[in-house]
């Protein structure tokens, strides 16, 4: 198990539903993917 790894998240924004929520917006993760490099492809940022 890695302590850190590069990933990308596809998320939608949700708005505050009542006054008790701490922040006016929230992100709901729809998809998450780990970025893995292939052999010989070391020019990517991640």
PyMOL commands that set and color helices and strands:
alter all, ss='L'
color gray80, all
select strands_A, chain A and resi 7-15+25-34
alter strands_A, ss='S'
color yellow, strands_A
deselect
rebuild
show_as cartoon
